[in-house]
Amino acid sequence: MKRYSFVIRLTEDEMIQLNAKVKQTGLSREAYIRLLLQNKVPVTIPPDIFYKVHNELCRIGNNLNQLANRAHVLQMIDVPSYRDNTNRLYDICFKLIEATIPRMSDA
């Protein structure tokens, strides 16, 4: 439970700068400052294109997985190799998320 509060005086320029940095992260000012106190670097919100690319990559991965399953049943393709590529695609998707989106526990 958070029990303490404090007042900090900033110049207009400092307040503008703080608000701009906070806005880039999507966090509250309080959460932003808490991250700084923990020596963590607040992560900026990814651009909208990130989500479009991520969703498209996931769709491609799902399609690859469905094709791999069908190819296995028909015995027409090297399934282990195909599955490895599918797993690599999913790994890239998750790394993309981890690299650009702050974790809720950090806020």
C-alpha positions in Angstrom: 0.0 0.0 0.0 1.4 3.4 -1.0 1.2 5.8 1.9 3.6 8.6 1.0 3.2 11.5 -1.3 5.4 14.5 -2.0 5.3 17.8 -3.9 8.0 18.7 -6.4 8.3 22.1 -8.0 9.2 22.2 -11.7 9.7 25.0 -14.2 7.3 25.1 -17.1 9.9 23.7 -19.4 10.6 20.8 -17.0 6.9 20.0 -16.7 6.5 20.0 -20.4 9.5 17.7 -20.8 8.2 15.4 -18.1 4.7 15.3 -19.6 6.1 14.6 -23.0 8.2 11.7 -21.8 5.3 10.3 -19.7 3.0 10.5 -22.7 5.4 8.5 -24.9 5.2 5.6 -22.4 1.5 5.5 -21.8 2.1 5.4 -18.0 0.9 7.7 -15.3 3.5 10.3 -14.0 3.6 8.3 -10.8 4.3 5.0 -12.5 6.9 6.7 -14.7 8.8 8.1 -11.7 8.6 4.8 -9.8 10.3 3.1 -12.8 13.0 5.7 -12.7 13.5 5.1 -8.9 14.0 1.4 -9.7 16.7 2.3 -12.2 14.5 1.0 -15.0 14.2 2.7 -18.3 10.5 3.4 -19.2 9.7 2.0 -22.6 7.9 4.1 -25.2 4.6 2.8 -26.7 5.3 1.2 -30.0 3.8 2.8 -33.1 0.5 1.5 -34.4 2.3 -0.3 -37.3 3.9 -2.5 -34.6 0.6 -4.1 -33.8 -0.3 -4.5 -37.5 3.0 -6.2 -38.2 2.8 -8.4 -35.1 -0.7 -9.6 -35.9 0.3 -10.3 -39.5 3.3 -12.3 -38.4 1.1 -14.3 -36.0 -1.4 -15.0 -38.8 1.4 -16.2 -41.0 2.6 -18.4 -38.2 -0.8 -19.9 -37.8 -1.1 -20.6 -41.5 2.4 -22.2 -41.6 1.3 -24.4 -38.7 -1.9 -25.5 -40.5 0.0 -26.2 -43.7 2.6 -28.2 -41.7 -0.1 -30.3 -40.1 -1.8 -31.0 -43.5 1.6 -31.7 -45.1 2.4 -34.2 -42.4 -0.9 -36.1 -42.9 -0.2 -36.2 -46.6 3.5 -37.0 -46.0 4.6 -34.4 -48.6 7.0 -32.2 -46.7 9.8 -32.3 -44.1 7.7 -31.6 -41.1 10.5 -31.1 -38.5 12.2 -28.4 -40.7 8.8 -26.7 -41.4 7.9 -26.8 -37.7 11.3 -25.3 -36.7 10.6 -22.4 -39.1 7.1 -21.9 -37.6 8.6 -21.9 -34.1 11.2 -19.3 -35.2 8.4 -17.1 -36.5 6.5 -17.3 -33.1 9.8 -16.6 -31.3 10.2 -13.4 -33.3 6.7 -12.3 -32.5 7.2 -12.8 -28.8 10.6 -11.0 -28.9 9.0 -8.2 -30.7 6.5 -7.8 -27.9 9.1 -8.1 -25.1 11.4 -5.6 -26.7 8.8 -2.9 -27.2 6.1 -3.2 -24.6 6.6 -2.5 -20.9 5.6 -5.2 -18.6 2.7 -4.5 -16.3 4.7 -5.5 -13.2 7.2 -2.8 -14.0 4.6 0.0 -13.8 
